[in-house]
Amino acid sequence: MSATVGSHGTVETPPADVGSARRRTGFRGWALLNWVPIVLVFASLLVTGVVTARHTQALSPLDEWVYYDYTLKIPSQGIVRQGESIGKGALEQMSCYGDFFGQRGDPCGSSYSDVRSYPQDGKTTADIYTPLYFGFTWAVGEAIHLVTGVKFLTAARLSGFFWLSGGVIILYMLMRRFGIPKLVTLGVGLVVIASPSTLWSSTYISTDAPTLVAGGAALLFAFRAIDRRRGVWWLVPIAAVSIWLKVTTIFGVGLAVLVLLIYALWRRKDDPLDRDHRRRLVLLATATAVTAVAAEVVWLGIHAAIAIGPGPSQGLAAPFSWRALLDLGTIFISPGPLMSGGWNAGYGLPNLLMLPTSWLPTAGIIGVLFMATRSLAVKSFGIATAIAAIAFAPALFFAMNIVLGSVFPVIPRYGISLIPAFMVTVGLIVRNRLATWGLAVYGAVCVVAVVVAALLVR
């Protein structure tokens, strides 16, 4: 039987059920071996399917209007440019169904010619994004629409299932890397699936949806490099694609880089056997960081070159202040990105139910920092995650002031790419049977509560 690296850096033999499952053939053996990711994917489908189906045709206030417009324009334009007006399809959606603030613009069924009566004078703000996310959303939405006959907006929203299920599968792979028990992994995954962050990003058209996958993938390949596995240089293109999906994935990519650097520089410099490995890790971290920055620079150049006019003023720019910078030191800690978008996502869930979700990442980060472990990988990961949670948001805020001369709000959902790391820290500190079962039951209760609330409220 093959071995796995445990949370203390030791080599562990797979448990007997894993070995017996591998000896079985066919679907049953595969299912016994992979029952946790199977349950997580099913839970993802259940939550995204039920919640999305229960949504009205009203648009989410989190920019879904402009995202829907971008998605509709994919087959005819392929890309949206700065200064471009919202198309007729999205104008009609806003006029007839509105968003959470009600119907706006021209009356439903009119010519929709008075674009200035719409938010942002009828101009798009989605031009800052590459077509990657919207191309995927259109393709999946069109396929679901053709097969099921549901309205295209609903079909496009259902594409969030693929991002969520991909994110929890990568989370499962990260948990396996640390030898975290399957029941703990199940509980952590269910908490993520039922979190307010997921309900806003994976049941509406939202560019936040792929950031969970991007952050998890970057961290997974960073640990593959630490473990001397093959294919680690995939981290470099992953960094570029992540940035092209959404620039806020720089937090997840930055964490992966930080883990590599801390681990490499912490190695004993007098150990000749580690010298080459340390050099490769530093080189990989450097290449990843440079590629991420270069990817954004390239896109900004393309964005400026194809612009057809100025974009609308959103009134978000503000002068820099040291008080605001210091306040950002806790924005990714509690309630943090898992709770982004609100405590109950409009389903009337009691705040008490979501309270553990809001504090689990904080407990995990603090717990790993003080964990008694001889594993250098765990120590490096704990320190890097703590730095990311506290310093990444203020660092971006300060960089904006230097580069732009003004600042824009840094909000909790910009840290969604850090969720995989935060939840791995939770898995690392759960050690006893009571905590294990408590976490699993809590995650299951949250999933059931979200589904039942969606069925009853909407």
Residue pairs with C-beta under 8 A, 6 or more apart in sequence:
1 13
1 14
1 18
1 19
1 22
2 14
3 11
3 12
3 13
3 14
4 11
4 12
4 14
4 176
4 177
4 179
5 11
5 12
5 177
5 178
5 179
5 227
5 377
6 12
6 178
6 179
6 375
7 178
7 179
7 180
7 373
7 375
7 378
7 428
8 373
8 374
8 375
8 378
9 373
9 374
9 375
9 376
9 377
9 378
10 375
12 179
17 32
18 33
20 32
21 29
21 30
21 32
21 33
22 29
22 33
23 29
24 32
31 38
35 182
36 172
36 182
36 185
36 186
36 189
37 168
37 169
37 172
39 186
40 165
40 168
40 169
40 172
40 186
40 189
40 190
40 193
41 165
41 168
41 169
43 189
43 190
43 193
43 447
44 161
44 164
44 165
44 168
44 193
44 202
45 161
45 165
46 447
46 451
47 164
47 193
47 194
47 198
47 199
47 202
47 203
47 447
47 450
47 451
48 158
48 160
48 161
48 164
48 202
48 203
49 158
49 161
50 451
50 454
50 455
51 199
51 203
51 450
51 451
51 454
52 154
52 157
52 158
52 160
52 203
52 204
53 154
54 454
54 455
54 457
54 458
55 154
55 157
55 203
55 204
55 458
56 97
56 458
57 93
57 96
57 97
57 151
57 153
57 154
58 97
58 98
58 99
58 100
59 65
59 68
59 93
59 94
59 97
59 98
59 99
59 100
59 204
60 99
60 100
60 200
60 204
60 205
60 206
61 99
61 100
61 101
62 200
62 204
62 206
62 208
62 341
62 413
63 125
63 126
63 206
63 207
64 99
64 204
64 205
64 206
65 86
65 90
65 93
65 94
65 99
65 119
66 86
66 90
66 124
66 125
66 126
67 126
67 134
67 137
67 205
67 206
67 207
68 89
68 90
68 93
68 153
68 156
68 205
69 80
69 86
69 87
69 89
69 90
69 124
69 126
70 80
70 124
70 126
70 129
70 131
70 134
71 134
71 137
71 138
71 141
71 156
71 205
72 87
72 89
72 90
72 138
72 152
73 80
73 87
74 131
74 134
74 135
74 138
75 138
78 131
78 135
79 130
79 131
79 306
80 124
80 126
80 127
80 129
80 131
81 127
81 306
81 307
81 308
82 127
82 128
82 303
82 304
82 306
82 307
82 308
82 309
82 310
82 311
83 123
83 127
83 307
83 308
83 309
83 310
83 311
84 123
84 124
84 127
84 308
84 309
85 115
85 122
85 123
85 124
86 94
86 115
86 118
86 122
86 123
86 124
88 112
91 105
91 106
91 112
91 115
91 118
91 122
92 108
92 112
93 153
94 103
94 104
94 105
94 118
94 119
95 103
95 104
95 105
95 106
95 107
95 108
95 109
95 110
95 112
96 103
96 108
96 109
97 103
98 104
104 117
104 118
104 119
105 112
105 114
105 115
105 117
105 118
105 122
106 112
106 113
106 114
106 117
115 121
115 122
115 123
116 122
120 312
120 314
121 312
123 311
123 312
124 311
125 311
125 312
125 314
126 134
127 303
127 307
127 311
128 247
128 303
129 207
129 246
130 244
130 245
130 299
132 241
132 244
132 245
133 207
133 209
133 210
133 245
133 246
136 159
137 156
137 159
137 205
138 156
140 155
140 156
140 158
140 159
140 162
141 152
141 155
141 156
141 157
141 158
141 159
142 152
142 155
143 155
144 150
144 155
144 158
144 159
145 151
145 152
145 155
148 155
153 205
156 205
157 203
157 204
157 205
159 205
159 209
160 201
160 202
160 203
160 204
160 205
160 206
160 209
161 202
163 201
163 202
163 209
163 210
163 212
163 213
164 193
164 198
164 202
164 209
164 212
166 212
166 213
167 192
167 212
167 213
167 216
167 419
167 420
168 189
168 192
168 193
170 213
170 216
170 217
170 220
170 420
171 185
171 188
171 189
171 192
171 216
171 420
171 423
171 424
172 185
172 189
173 220
174 216
174 219
174 220
174 223
174 420
174 424
175 184
175 185
175 188
175 424
175 427
176 185
177 220
177 223
177 227
178 378
178 424
178 427
178 428
180 424
180 427
180 428
180 430
181 430
181 436
183 436
183 437
183 440
184 427
184 430
184 436
184 439
184 440
185 427
186 440
186 443
187 430
187 436
187 439
187 440
187 441
187 442
187 443
187 444
188 423
188 426
188 427
188 439
188 443
189 423
189 443
190 440
190 443
190 444
190 446
190 447
191 338
191 357
191 360
191 423
191 439
191 442
191 443
191 446
192 198
192 212
192 338
192 419
192 423
193 443
193 447
194 357
194 443
194 446
194 447
194 449
194 450
195 338
195 339
195 354
195 357
195 446
196 338
196 339
196 340
196 341
196 342
196 343
196 344
196 345
196 354
197 208
197 337
197 338
197 339
197 340
197 341
197 413
197 416
197 419
199 341
199 345
199 347
199 450
200 206
200 208
200 340
200 341
200 342
200 345
200 413
201 208
201 209
201 211
201 212
201 341
201 413
201 416
202 209
207 245
207 246
208 246
208 413
208 416
210 245
210 246
210 249
211 242
211 245
211 246
211 248
211 249
211 252
211 416
211 417
212 416
212 417
212 419
212 420
214 238
214 241
214 242
214 245
214 246
214 249
214 252
214 253
214 417
215 242
215 249
215 251
215 252
215 253
215 255
215 416
215 417
215 418
215 419
215 420
215 421
216 252
216 420
217 238
217 242
218 235
218 238
218 239
218 242
218 249
218 252
218 253
218 255
218 256
218 288
218 417
219 252
219 255
219 256
219 259
219 420
219 421
219 424
221 231
221 232
221 234
221 235
221 238
221 256
222 235
222 256
222 257
222 259
222 260
223 259
223 377
224 230
224 231
224 232
225 232
225 235
225 260
225 280
225 281
225 284
226 259
226 260
226 263
226 281
226 377
227 377
228 277
232 284
233 284
233 287
235 256
235 284
235 288
236 284
236 287
236 288
236 291
237 291
238 253
239 253
239 256
239 288
239 289
239 291
239 292
239 295
240 291
240 292
240 294
240 295
242 249
242 250
242 252
242 253
242 292
242 417
243 249
243 250
243 253
243 292
243 295
243 296
243 299
244 295
244 299
247 296
248 414
248 415
248 416
248 417
249 417
250 292
250 296
250 396
251 388
251 392
251 396
251 414
251 415
251 417
251 418
252 417
252 418
252 420
252 421
253 288
253 289
253 292
253 417
254 289
254 292
254 388
254 392
255 384
255 385
255 388
255 392
255 417
255 418
255 421
256 288
257 285
257 288
257 289
258 384
258 387
258 388
259 380
259 381
259 384
260 281
260 282
260 284
260 285
260 288
261 281
261 282
261 285
262 380
262 383
262 384
263 281
263 376
263 377
263 380
264 277
264 278
264 279
264 281
264 282
264 285
265 278
265 282
266 376
266 379
266 380
267 274
267 277
267 278
267 376
268 274
316 408
316 409
317 406
317 407
317 408
318 324
318 406
318 407
318 408
318 409
319 406
319 407
320 397
320 398
320 401
320 406
320 407
324 397
324 407
325 394
325 397
325 398
326 394
328 393
328 394
328 397
328 410
329 390
329 391
329 393
329 394
330 390
331 393
331 410
331 411
331 412
331 415
332 388
332 389
332 390
332 392
332 393
332 412
332 415
332 418
333 361
333 362
333 365
333 389
333 390
334 358
334 359
334 361
334 362
335 343
335 358
335 412
336 358
336 361
336 362
336 389
336 412
336 415
336 422
337 412
337 413
337 414
337 415
337 416
337 418
337 419
337 422
338 357
338 358
338 360
338 361
338 419
338 422
339 354
339 357
339 358
339 412
340 411
340 412
340 413
340 415
340 416
341 413
343 349
343 351
343 354
343 358
344 350
344 351
344 354
344 453
346 457
347 450
347 453
347 454
347 457
347 458
348 453
348 457
349 449
349 450
349 453
353 445
353 446
353 449
354 446
356 442
357 446
360 422
360 423
360 426
361 389
361 419
361 422
361 423
361 425
361 426
363 426
363 429
364 422
364 423
364 424
364 425
364 426
364 427
364 428
364 429
365 382
365 385
365 386
365 389
365 422
365 425
367 425
367 428
367 429
368 378
368 381
368 382
368 385
368 425
368 428
368 429
369 382
369 383
369 386
371 378
371 382
371 428
371 429
373 379
378 428
381 421
381 424
381 425
382 425
385 418
385 421
385 422
385 425
388 418
388 421
389 418
389 422
392 415
392 418
393 410
393 414
393 415
396 410
397 407
397 410
400 406
400 407
400 408
401 407
426 439
430 436
430 439
